[in-house]
């Protein structure tokens, strides 16, 4: 009896360690998302590039992310999510290191692509681990996991502000991030695995192509396309928007980006508390509508001080629960294929991250700062409308119904 208790304690301790390391992986993804946008003007100046060409680093990262998702989702069905995370942190270390030393656009785009490969593996591995260990509280557990992304994205601009204040160049900051990723990856590799697998349900055809035949997958993917496109686009260009439309200095503009990510963190904490109590499609629609309303305020009154700051916070707050809610809907519907499902729907988000920041970058360079946020508003309104259709398509096939 005592031996069994000790074994259970060891298993619980190991699961907690793996959970903390998975959280740390997503934290680093958030930090990179939070500091890349504010560093773009410095990268542009150092490499003697127009700002919209420097912004291609974001698109290169999104392209690597998309390709990684397609690969990692299938690998996850064969290997452990923990092994995927180890490999992803190796790539993350290489990508950040490459971004630190590259001085030409080609090298920067290659480094951004490798970072994207890493981020895709982290998304698959971390989400799969948390789902497998928290089957009874999916929405809440996934919201809390993605709180760490928001915390990292909040810390990123603060790190940039500190770097500006102390005149530390961006390549030293990226080098420090590479070292942190290497340490996390090493710790993950040294920790014994503790995972739970769910056998495919009898009568269900599994696989990538059969998964694509589910209408629900396409709807979730479309919501993710719109959501990730708007979230990444705002994260990448809000710093420049605040400088151009509001006339803020670099440190204040970085703080504004931090406020956006702080809203994302608070939104996911809120989603973690209520995600299992409210129907997720309606919850997603209301959250998206809140972000859309806040975007209208930011576009209409960018220089209104406290009002604009509140709008920036509420944009992030509304966005916060959307990503984990979509993963929770898919994981509840396809419990035996969480990795594959996550890969497909997050790939939709990756396409959005390629398209939206690119369009917003051209808008801010060729039209106006306001036009870039109007594009984000259009994405957000479409997301709110589409999320309501999730209940319509979340219907099991005849062969999936219990007998």
N, C-alpha and C positions, 0 to 999 in steps of 0.2 A: 504494500500500500504506500509506504513511504517512498520506495523507489519510483512508483508511478507518479507520485506527487512531485518528486524532484524532476522527473522527465518532463512533466507538464510545465513546471516553472522554467526549465531551460528553454522549452519550445516557445513559451510566452515571451521570455526575455529576447530570444532570437528574433521573433516576429516584431517586437518593438524596435530592435536595432535596425532591422531591414526597413521598417516603416520610416524611421528617422532618416535613414540614408536615402530612401526614395524621395522624402520631403526635401532633403538637401539638394538632390539632383534638380528637382523642379525649381528650387530656390535660385540655383545658378542660371537656369533658363530665364527666369524672371529678371535677374540682375542684368543679364546681357540685353534683354529686351528694353529694360529701362535706361541703360546708359548709352546704347547705340545711337538713338535719335539725337540727344543732346551733344554727342561727340561728332556728329556728321559735319557741322561747320568747320571744326578743327581738322578733321580728316580731309575735307575738301581743300582747305588752305594748305595743309602739309603736302598733299599730292598734286596741288595746282589743278584741281578739277572743278567744273561747275557743280553746284550743289545737287542738281538733279542726277548727275552722273555718279556722284558719291552715294546718293540714295539707292543706286542699283545694288549696293551691298545688301540692303534689306530684301530686295527681290531675289538675289542669288541665294541668300539664306533660306528664303521661302521655297525656292526650287529644290534645294537639297533636302529640305524638310519633307516636301511632297514625295520625292523619290524614296526617301528613307521609310516613310510610312508604308508604302506599297511592299517594301522588302520586309520590314520588321514585323508587320502584321502576320505574314505567313511564317516567319521564323518563330514567332511567339507560340504558334500552334505546335511546334516541334521542340523548342528549347525553353528553358525557364526565363521568366521576365527578368530575374536578377542578372542572368548572363547578358541579356540585351542591355541592361543598364550599365554594366561594366564596360562593354564595348562602346557604348555611347559616350561614356565619360572619357575614354581614350581619344575618341574623335573630337570631343569638345576641347580637350587639352590642346590637341594639334591645331584646331581651328582658331582658338583664341591666340595661341602662340604665333600662328601665321599672320593673323590680323595685326599683331603687335609689330612684326618685323617688315611687313609688306609696305612698299612706298609707291608702287605702280597699281593702276586700276585692276589689271589682270590678276595680280597676286592677291589683292583685296577681295576680288570676286571669288577666287578659288577658296580663300579662307572662309568667306561667308558661306559658300556652298558646303564646306565641311562642317561648319557650325550647324547648318540646317540639317545635315545628315544626323548629327548628334542629337539635336532637339527632337527629331522625329522618333528616334529610338527611345529617348527619355519619356516622351509622351506615351508611347505604347507600353513600355516596361512599367512605369510608375502607375499608370491607370490600371493596368492588369493586376499588379500586385495588390493595390488597395481594394479593388473589386473582389479579388479572391479571398481577402482576409476580412471583408465587411459585407457579406452577402445580405445581411438583414437590414442594413441602413445605408444603401447605396448613395442616395442623393446627398445625405449629410456628410458621409465619409469623403465623397469626391469633392464636395465644396471645400471641406477642410484641407484636402490635399492641394487644391488649387489656390487656397489662401496663400500657400507658400510661394506660388508663382507671383501673386500680387505683392507679397512682402518684398520679394526680390526686385520686382519692377519698381517698387517704391524706393528701395535702397539705391537702385541704379542711378537716378538723377541726383540723389544726395551725394553719392560718390563723385559724380561729375562736378557738383558744386564745390566739394572739398578739393578736388583736383584743380579746378580753376583758381580757387583761393590760394592754394599753395604752389601754383604753377608747375604741377606735376603733369607731364605730357601723357597723352592717351595711351601710348604704347606701353608705359609702365603699368598702367591700370589693367590693360588686357593681359599683360604678363602675369600679374598677380592673380587674375581670374583663372588663367591656365594652371597655375600652381594649385589653387583651391580645387579645381576639377580633378587634377591628378591625385590629390590626397583622398577625395571622396571615392574615386574609382578604385584606388588601392584598398580602401577599407571595405568596400562592397565585395571585391574579389576575395578577401580573406575571411568573410563571414559565411558560415555554412548556410545553405538554402533552407527555407522553411515555407513551402508553397502548398496550396490546396488546389487540386484540379477538379473540374466538373465534367463528367462523361457526357458525350452528346446524347440528346434525348432520342429514344427509339423512334424510328420512322422519319426522322428529320434528315434531309440531305444537307451535308455540310460542304463547305468549300467557298472559294472566292466568288466564282461565277454564280452559284445558287444564292449567295448572300445578296448579290446585285439584283436579283429578281424580286427582292422585297421592296414594295413601294415605300415603306417606312424608312428604309435606309437612305433612299434618295431625298426624302423630305428633310431628315436630320442633316444630311450632307449639305443641302441647300441652305438651311439655317446656319450651319457652321461656316459655309462660304461667306455669307453676308456678315456674320458676327466677327470672325477672325479678320476679315478684310477691314472692317471698320475699326476694330480694336487696335490692330497693328498699325493701320494707317494713321490713326490719331496719335498713338504712342510715338511714331516716327516723326510726325510733322507738327505736333502741338507746340514743341519748343520754338520752332521757326514762326509758327502762326502767332504765338504770344509776343514774339519780338517784333513782327511786322505790323500786326493789327493793334496791339496794345502798347507797343513801344517799350517793352520791358528789357532790362539788362540781362546778361547771360545768367547770373545767379538767380534772379527772380524768375526768369523763364524756366530754369531747371526746377525751381521749387514748384512752379505751376504744373509741370509734368509729374512731379512727385505727388501733388494733390490728386491728380487723375488716377494714379496707381493706388493711392490711399483709398480712394472711393472704390476701386476694384476689390481691394482687400476687405473693406467693410461690407461690400455687397456679398462677397462669398461667405463671410462669417454669418451674415443675415440669412443667406441661403442654407448654410449648414444647420442653423437653428430651425428653419421653417420648411426646408426642402422635402421632408417626409410627411408634412401635414397638408400641403397644398398640391393640387394636380399640377404637374410640371408644365404642360402646355400653356395653361392659363398664367402660371407664375412667370414663364418666359415672356409671354406677350406683355404682361404688366411691366416687367423689368425693362423690356425693349422700349416700351412707350415712354417710360421715365427718362431713359437716355435720349430719346428723340426730342422730348420737350426741353431737356437741358441743352441739347445742341442748338435748338432754335434760339434760346436765350443767349448762348455764347456767340452765335452768329450776329444776332441783332444788337447786342450790347457788349462788344469785346473789351471796351475801356471802362466798364461800369464798376470796377474795383471789386468790392465784396460780392456783388451779384454775379460777376463773371467767375470769380473763384468758386462760388457755390455751384455754378453750372458745371465747371470742370469736375468738381467732386461728384456731382450727381450723374454725369455721363459715365464715369467709372463705376459708380455704385450700381447703376442699372445693368451695365455689362457684366458685372461680377458673377452672378449665378448662371449665366447662359451656357457657357462651355460645360461645366460639370453637370448641368441638368440634361444636356443632350447626351452625354456619355451615360448618365444614369438611365435614361429612357431606353437606350440601345442595349445596355448591359442587362436590364431587367427583362427585355424581350428576347435576347439571344445569350443566355447565361453560359452556354458551352463554347461560345466563340467570341469572347470579349476582346481578345487581341485583334482578331480579324475585323470585327465590327468597328473597333476603335480606329484601326488603320484606315478603313474606308471613309468613315465620316470625318475624321480629322484631316484626311487628304482633301476633302472638300474645303475645309478651312484653310489648308495650305494654298490651294488655288486662289482663294480670296486674298490671302496675304501676299501673293504675287501680283494680283491685279490691282487691288485698291491702293496700296502705297504708291505704285507706279503712276496711276491716274492722278492721285492727290499731289504727287510731286510735280507732275507737269502742270497741274492746275495752279499750284502755288508759284511756279516759275513763270508760266505763260499768261495766266489770267489774273488771279489775285489770291491773297491768303484766304479771304472769305469763301472763294469757290472751292477750295480744298475741303473745308468743313461742310459745305453744302453736299458734296459727294458722300461724305460720311453720314450725313443726315439721310440721304436717299437710301443708302444701304440699311440703316437702322430701321427706317419705316417699313421697308420691305421685309426685314426680319420679323418685326412685330406682327405683320399681317400673316406671314407664312407659318409662324409658330402655332397659330390657332388651328391649322389643318392637321397637326400631329395626332390629335385624338381620332380623326377620321381614318387615318392610315394605320393606326396601331391596332389592327385586327388580325388575329391568328389565321393562318391558312387552315383549310379543312383538315389536312393531314396532321396538323399540329395541335388540334383540339383533343382534350382528354377523352378517352372512351368510357 
